[in-house]
Amino acid sequence: IDWGIMISVPTSEAYADANSLLNYFAMITLLFIIVSAIISYVINRRSLKPIKEINNKIEELANNEGDLTQRLSINRKDEIGELANNFNSLLDSLQNLMGAILSKGEIVSEQTLALSNSAEEMVQLSDTVTKNVQNTAEISSDQELGNKKNIESITQIMNSVSGIKDYSSLVSEKTKSTYNDVEKANNEINALLNQMSD
């Protein structure tokens, strides 16, 4: 006769160690997921911060509120650092371009003012010449009534001088108009630069 011994153990006691081990692994897994999520968040935040800084700078420039003297201070060796360096180079180019425009605007303004002054002097000189010719014509008319050729010549000279005077006045008016246009453009450029520097 074969004999055997049978032991009866409750299921909860039999699987107690397995359940404890399963709970331990579940807690470890959950903790690992939480730590991984925190690390991933920190890494992504640090990686995206320079990109947000570049984006904010571009947005300032797009809204005419950017300061062309400010530069991005991102010292990295990756693509983001290269992007920041290229953006700083772009700001350098824009600053140089605006400076050149302002400088040329001032030069044009000065030259237009000088041209306007020259035109006014020319008009004044024409007035003086006209008066002298008129005086000469009157004297010649009194002294040489019989010499019609001289009087006709003087009249022609007077007409020529009068034409010069009219032409000089037209040049003066156009020069003044050009000077006003250049001054207006110069003021608009200064206003734009002031807006960008604020």
Secondary structure per residue as TSV (DSSP state, phi and psi in degrees):
chain	resnum	aa	ss	phi	psi
A	1	I	-	360.0	129.6
A	2	D	-	-89.0	130.2
A	3	W	-	-110.0	150.6
A	4	G	-	-144.7	156.6
A	5	I	-	-113.1	129.0
A	6	M	-	-116.5	129.8
A	7	I	-	-114.2	131.6
A	8	S	-	-104.0	121.3
A	9	V	-	-124.8	134.2
A	10	P	-	-61.6	147.1
A	11	T	H	-59.8	-39.0
A	12	S	H	-61.7	-36.4
A	13	E	H	-75.6	-35.1
A	14	A	H	-66.8	-39.1
A	15	Y	T	-99.3	10.5
A	16	A	H	-60.8	-47.8
A	17	D	H	-64.6	-40.7
A	18	A	H	-65.0	-42.3
A	19	N	H	-65.2	-39.3
A	20	S	H	-62.8	-43.6
A	21	L	H	-65.0	-40.5
A	22	L	H	-63.7	-42.9
A	23	N	H	-63.0	-38.8
A	24	Y	H	-62.3	-47.0
A	25	F	H	-65.2	-35.6
A	26	A	H	-65.4	-41.7
A	27	M	H	-66.6	-41.9
A	28	I	H	-61.3	-44.6
A	29	T	H	-63.1	-45.8
A	30	L	H	-61.5	-42.8
A	31	L	H	-63.5	-40.9
A	32	F	H	-63.2	-41.9
A	33	I	H	-63.6	-43.5
A	34	I	H	-64.2	-45.9
A	35	V	H	-63.2	-41.6
A	36	S	H	-62.8	-40.7
A	37	A	H	-64.9	-41.1
A	38	I	H	-64.2	-45.7
A	39	I	H	-62.5	-43.8
A	40	S	H	-61.8	-41.1
A	41	Y	H	-63.1	-44.6
A	42	V	H	-64.6	-43.5
A	43	I	H	-64.3	-45.3
A	44	N	H	-63.8	-39.9
A	45	R	H	-63.1	-43.6
A	46	R	H	-67.9	-33.6
A	47	S	H	-73.7	-36.2
A	48	L	H	-84.8	-16.1
A	49	K	H	-58.5	-47.0
A	50	P	H	-64.0	-35.6
A	51	I	H	-65.7	-41.0
A	52	K	H	-63.5	-38.0
A	53	E	H	-63.2	-44.0
A	54	I	H	-63.9	-43.2
A	55	N	H	-61.9	-42.0
A	56	N	H	-63.3	-39.6
A	57	K	H	-65.3	-42.7
A	58	I	H	-64.3	-39.3
A	59	E	H	-64.2	-38.9
A	60	E	H	-61.3	-45.1
A	61	L	H	-66.0	-37.2
A	62	A	H	-66.0	-29.1
A	63	N	T	-95.5	13.7
A	64	N	T	59.2	30.6
A	65	E	-	-116.5	4.2
A	66	G	-	-78.8	148.3
A	67	D	-	-101.6	112.0
A	68	L	T	-70.7	-8.7
A	69	T	T	-88.2	-13.9
A	70	Q	-	-85.4	145.6
A	71	R	-	-127.3	154.4
A	72	L	-	-77.1	131.5
A	73	S	-	-105.3	70.7
A	74	I	-	-115.4	108.7
A	75	N	-	-105.4	86.6
A	76	R	-	-133.9	158.2
A	77	K	S	-101.9	2.0
A	78	D	S	-96.0	-166.1
A	79	E	H	-64.2	-33.0
A	80	I	H	-66.0	-41.5
A	81	G	H	-63.0	-39.5
A	82	E	H	-65.1	-39.9
A	83	L	H	-62.1	-42.4
A	84	A	H	-63.9	-41.6
A	85	N	H	-63.5	-42.0
A	86	N	H	-65.2	-37.2
A	87	F	H	-66.2	-40.6
A	88	N	H	-62.5	-38.0
A	89	S	H	-64.4	-38.4
A	90	L	H	-62.9	-41.8
A	91	L	H	-62.6	-39.0
A	92	D	H	-59.5	-45.7
A	93	S	H	-63.4	-43.5
A	94	L	H	-63.3	-41.0
A	95	Q	H	-64.7	-43.5
A	96	N	H	-63.6	-40.2
A	97	L	H	-64.0	-45.1
A	98	M	H	-65.0	-38.1
A	99	G	H	-63.4	-41.1
A	100	A	H	-65.6	-40.8
A	101	I	H	-62.6	-44.5
A	102	L	H	-63.4	-42.9
A	103	S	H	-63.8	-44.1
A	104	K	H	-67.6	-35.1
A	105	G	H	-62.4	-39.7
A	106	E	H	-67.5	-38.8
A	107	I	H	-63.9	-45.7
A	108	V	H	-61.8	-40.1
A	109	S	H	-62.0	-44.4
A	110	E	H	-64.5	-42.0
A	111	Q	H	-67.4	-37.9
A	112	T	H	-66.1	-39.7
A	113	L	H	-62.9	-42.5
A	114	A	H	-63.3	-40.6
A	115	L	H	-64.7	-39.7
A	116	S	H	-63.0	-43.4
A	117	N	H	-62.7	-40.7
A	118	S	H	-63.9	-40.0
A	119	A	H	-65.6	-39.6
A	120	E	H	-64.6	-40.5
A	121	E	H	-62.6	-37.1
A	122	M	H	-65.1	-40.8
A	123	V	H	-64.1	-43.8
A	124	Q	H	-62.4	-41.2
A	125	L	H	-63.7	-39.4
A	126	S	H	-64.4	-39.3
A	127	D	H	-60.3	-44.0
A	128	T	H	-62.8	-44.5
A	129	V	H	-62.9	-41.6
A	130	T	H	-61.5	-44.7
A	131	K	H	-62.6	-42.2
A	132	N	H	-62.9	-41.2
A	133	V	H	-66.3	-40.4
A	134	Q	H	-63.1	-42.3
A	135	N	H	-61.3	-43.0
A	136	T	H	-63.0	-40.2
A	137	A	H	-64.5	-40.5
A	138	E	H	-65.8	-44.2
A	139	I	H	-63.4	-44.2
A	140	S	H	-64.4	-35.7
A	141	S	H	-66.3	-39.7
A	142	D	H	-70.1	-39.4
A	143	Q	H	-85.1	-33.4
A	144	E	-	-129.1	70.1
A	145	L	T	-64.8	-30.2
A	146	G	T	-81.5	-9.7
A	147	N	-	-99.1	87.0
A	148	K	H	-71.0	-28.1
A	149	K	H	-64.5	-41.7
A	150	N	H	-64.5	-39.9
A	151	I	H	-65.4	-41.9
A	152	E	H	-63.9	-38.9
A	153	S	H	-63.8	-43.2
A	154	I	H	-64.7	-38.4
A	155	T	H	-63.2	-41.6
A	156	Q	H	-62.6	-41.3
A	157	I	H	-62.5	-41.4
A	158	M	H	-62.5	-42.4
A	159	N	H	-63.2	-40.9
A	160	S	H	-63.8	-44.2
A	161	V	H	-65.6	-38.0
A	162	S	H	-63.6	-39.1
A	163	G	H	-63.4	-40.1
A	164	I	H	-62.1	-41.0
A	165	K	H	-63.2	-46.0
A	166	D	H	-61.8	-43.0
A	167	Y	H	-63.9	-40.6
A	168	S	H	-64.6	-38.2
A	169	S	H	-64.0	-41.1
A	170	L	H	-63.1	-43.2
A	171	V	H	-61.5	-40.9
A	172	S	H	-62.8	-44.2
A	173	E	H	-64.2	-43.1
A	174	K	H	-65.3	-37.7
A	175	T	H	-65.2	-42.3
A	176	K	H	-63.0	-39.5
A	177	S	H	-64.4	-42.5
A	178	T	H	-63.8	-40.1
A	179	Y	H	-63.3	-40.9
A	180	N	H	-64.0	-41.2
A	181	D	H	-63.4	-43.3
A	182	V	H	-66.0	-39.6
A	183	E	H	-64.1	-39.5
A	184	K	H	-64.3	-45.0
A	185	A	H	-63.0	-38.9
A	186	N	H	-63.5	-41.4
A	187	N	H	-64.7	-38.9
A	188	E	H	-64.4	-39.5
A	189	I	H	-65.1	-41.8
A	190	N	H	-63.4	-39.8
A	191	A	H	-64.0	-40.2
A	192	L	H	-64.6	-41.4
A	193	L	H	-66.5	-38.4
A	194	N	H	-65.2	-39.2
A	195	Q	H	-63.0	-39.5
A	196	M	H	-70.5	-30.1
A	197	S	H	-84.6	-14.4
A	198	D	-	-77.6	360.0
